[in-house]
Amino acid sequence: MNKLSTKIGITATAILYYLAESGTVTLDNILSGRKMTLGQKYRRMDAIKSIGDYYDILSSAKENSLRTILWRLRKRGLVKKNNEGYALNFLGKAFLSKIKKVDKYSWDGKWRLVMFDVPETKRAHRVWLNYKLINYDYKPLQKSVLIGKKPLDEDLLLELVKRGLYQHVRIITVGEIDNDNYLPS
């Protein structure tokens, strides 16, 4: 399972989430996606604590790329293809539950502000970091500034160092914020 997590990209993860929500779908369903307003997308993203708004990720992907990704997911045993289309199998569901694993944290009353300025040459790592923070229930204040209640765990900090991102990231602990009505609850 650990090997899979490092080899599954954002679009592949988005497909897995889409399949988890929709059951069995055809490639045409994945390509067309479901039309949603921005508010609906945000509420949906907030509700499932996923990698982000995967509808936007899927809508920007090319058909050939999606076909290749689905083929790779089948080869890795995460999805199955039947007469009706594609569906998650047991390993795919286990993989998603590992990604969505959220441990209970008792808030200490302090906000964590994470700011990053990752160079364009490390764009894939920047996207990874953004989605990782969203998985930690962090909400964007600005493009590369996110805020949350939970401290980042040691594994994530070590991964930042391993990926050469730590020098581009600033983590600030804040006691009080004025007008915190729009911050995560």
TORKE-789555 format. One record per residue (C-alpha): x, y, z. Coordinates in pm, whole numbers, plus 50000, padded with zeros to 5 digits. Example, Ala and Ser with C-alpha at 12.3 -4.5 7.8 and 13.67 -1.06 7.14 Angstrom:
<recs>
east=51230 | north=49550 | up=50780
east=51367 | north=49894 | up=50714
</recs>
This chain:
<recs>
east=50000 | north=50000 | up=50000
east=50283 | north=50245 | up=50076
east=50433 | north=50199 | up=49729
east=50099 | north=50280 | up=49568
east=50064 | north=50615 | up=49743
east=50386 | north=50747 | up=49595
east=50299 | north=50635 | up=49244
east=49942 | north=50762 | up=49218
east=49911 | north=51111 | up=49075
east=49653 | north=51380 | up=49142
east=49442 | north=51295 | up=48836
east=49444 | north=50924 | up=48919
east=49337 | north=51002 | up=49275
east=49063 | north=51228 | up=49138
east=48938 | north=50939 | up=48924
east=48932 | north=50711 | up=49229
east=48727 | north=50966 | up=49423
east=48491 | north=51006 | up=49129
east=48443 | north=50630 | up=49108
east=48388 | north=50609 | up=49484
east=48113 | north=50868 | up=49460
east=47952 | north=50747 | up=49138
east=47984 | north=50371 | up=49156
east=48025 | north=50227 | up=48807
east=48084 | north=50487 | up=48537
east=48196 | north=50498 | up=48177
east=48485 | north=50705 | up=48047
east=48229 | north=50942 | up=47893
east=48084 | north=51007 | up=48241
east=48428 | north=51084 | up=48375
east=48506 | north=51316 | up=48086
east=48181 | north=51508 | up=48107
east=48176 | north=51518 | up=48486
east=47888 | north=51663 | up=48678
east=47814 | north=52031 | up=48631
east=47825 | north=52208 | up=48967
east=47832 | north=52567 | up=49082
east=48139 | north=52694 | up=49264
east=47947 | north=52688 | up=49595
east=47838 | north=52328 | up=49539
east=48195 | north=52229 | up=49454
east=48333 | north=52392 | up=49768
east=48068 | north=52234 | up=49994
east=48130 | north=51896 | up=49835
east=48507 | north=51931 | up=49876
east=48461 | north=52036 | up=50237
east=48224 | north=51748 | up=50306
east=48440 | north=51464 | up=50175
east=48778 | north=51596 | up=50293
east=48924 | north=51481 | up=49963
east=49222 | north=51591 | up=49761
east=49031 | north=51895 | up=49653
east=48777 | north=51966 | up=49392
east=48849 | north=51674 | up=49163
east=48587 | north=51776 | up=48909
east=48813 | north=52061 | up=48797
east=49106 | north=51822 | up=48775
east=48911 | north=51577 | up=48559
east=48762 | north=51845 | up=48336
east=49108 | north=51977 | up=48251
east=49246 | north=51631 | up=48160
east=49266 | north=51502 | up=47805
east=49078 | north=51191 | up=47700
east=49393 | north=50996 | up=47607
east=49549 | north=51081 | up=47944
east=49240 | north=50957 | up=48126
east=49238 | north=50635 | up=47924
east=49603 | north=50576 | up=48014
east=49544 | north=50652 | up=48382
east=49244 | north=50417 | up=48396
east=49453 | north=50145 | up=48230
east=49728 | north=50196 | up=48490
east=49475 | north=50189 | up=48776
east=49339 | north=49859 | up=48639
east=49691 | north=49721 | up=48608
east=49762 | north=49812 | up=48973
east=49439 | north=49645 | up=49080
east=49263 | north=49957 | up=49208
east=48974 | north=49958 | up=48959
east=48794 | north=49694 | up=48758
east=48625 | north=49716 | up=48422
east=48300 | north=49541 | up=48352
east=48029 | north=49566 | up=48087
east=47889 | north=49885 | up=48242
east=48221 | north=50069 | up=48279
east=48478 | north=50122 | up=48554
east=48433 | north=50069 | up=48928
east=48649 | north=50059 | up=49239
east=48744 | north=49720 | up=49370
east=48844 | north=49627 | up=49725
east=49204 | north=49751 | up=49694
east=49086 | north=50081 | up=49546
east=48849 | north=50134 | up=49837
east=49124 | north=50051 | up=50086
east=49358 | north=50295 | up=49911
east=49100 | north=50575 | up=49932
east=49030 | north=50506 | up=50298
east=49403 | north=50537 | up=50365
east=49411 | north=50876 | up=50190
east=49100 | north=51004 | up=50369
east=49213 | north=50878 | up=50709
east=49154 | north=51167 | up=50946
east=49249 | north=51123 | up=51305
east=49060 | north=51304 | up=51577
east=49239 | north=51606 | up=51711
east=49140 | north=51813 | up=52011
east=49194 | north=52176 | up=51914
east=49428 | north=52370 | up=52142
east=49283 | north=52709 | up=52040
east=49575 | north=52796 | up=51812
east=49560 | north=52837 | up=51437
east=49837 | north=52709 | up=51209
east=49916 | north=52932 | up=50914
east=50114 | north=52762 | up=50637
east=50266 | north=52984 | up=50369
east=50469 | north=52850 | up=50082
east=50645 | north=52986 | up=49776
east=50758 | north=52680 | up=49583
east=50941 | north=52752 | up=49254
east=50777 | north=52667 | up=48922
east=51045 | north=52404 | up=48863
east=50892 | north=52207 | up=49152
east=50531 | north=52256 | up=49047
east=50429 | north=51893 | up=49104
east=50558 | north=51918 | up=49462
east=50367 | north=52245 | up=49511
east=50043 | north=52077 | up=49397
east=50117 | north=51781 | up=49625
east=50169 | north=52015 | up=49923
east=49848 | north=52205 | up=49854
east=49640 | north=51886 | up=49842
east=49817 | north=51744 | up=50147
east=49721 | north=52056 | up=50345
east=49361 | north=52027 | up=50224
east=49361 | north=51669 | up=50353
east=49469 | north=51810 | up=50692
east=49152 | north=52025 | up=50684
east=49342 | north=52343 | up=50603
east=49148 | north=52608 | up=50412
east=49299 | north=52857 | up=50168
east=49320 | north=53220 | up=50276
east=49510 | north=53312 | up=49961
east=49669 | north=53118 | up=49678
east=49966 | north=52981 | up=49875
east=49848 | north=53058 | up=50227
east=49638 | north=52802 | up=50411
east=49508 | north=52794 | up=50767
east=49402 | north=52508 | up=50989
east=49368 | north=52394 | up=51347
east=49574 | north=52077 | up=51341
east=49953 | north=52087 | up=51367
east=50133 | north=51914 | up=51083
east=50267 | north=51576 | up=51186
east=50631 | north=51476 | up=51180
east=50590 | north=51249 | up=50875
east=50467 | north=51540 | up=50662
east=50752 | north=51763 | up=50781
east=51004 | north=51490 | up=50697
east=50845 | north=51452 | up=50353
east=50883 | north=51828 | up=50300
east=51255 | north=51795 | up=50375
east=51288 | north=51488 | up=50152
east=51121 | north=51669 | up=49861
east=51341 | north=51977 | up=49909
east=51043 | north=52196 | up=49999
east=51109 | north=52282 | up=50361
east=51305 | north=52598 | up=50282
east=51007 | north=52725 | up=50079
east=50751 | north=52673 | up=50357
east=50677 | north=52885 | up=50665
east=50455 | north=52756 | up=50944
east=50323 | north=53009 | up=51193
east=50118 | north=52934 | up=51504
east=49863 | north=53207 | up=51579
east=49670 | north=53256 | up=51901
east=49402 | north=53502 | up=51788
east=49258 | north=53613 | up=51457
east=49015 | north=53899 | up=51409
east=48700 | north=53820 | up=51214
east=48747 | north=53443 | up=51213
east=48390 | north=53378 | up=51097
east=48500 | north=53243 | up=50758
east=48776 | north=53020 | up=50893
east=48732 | north=52643 | up=50924
east=48513 | north=52535 | up=51214
</recs>
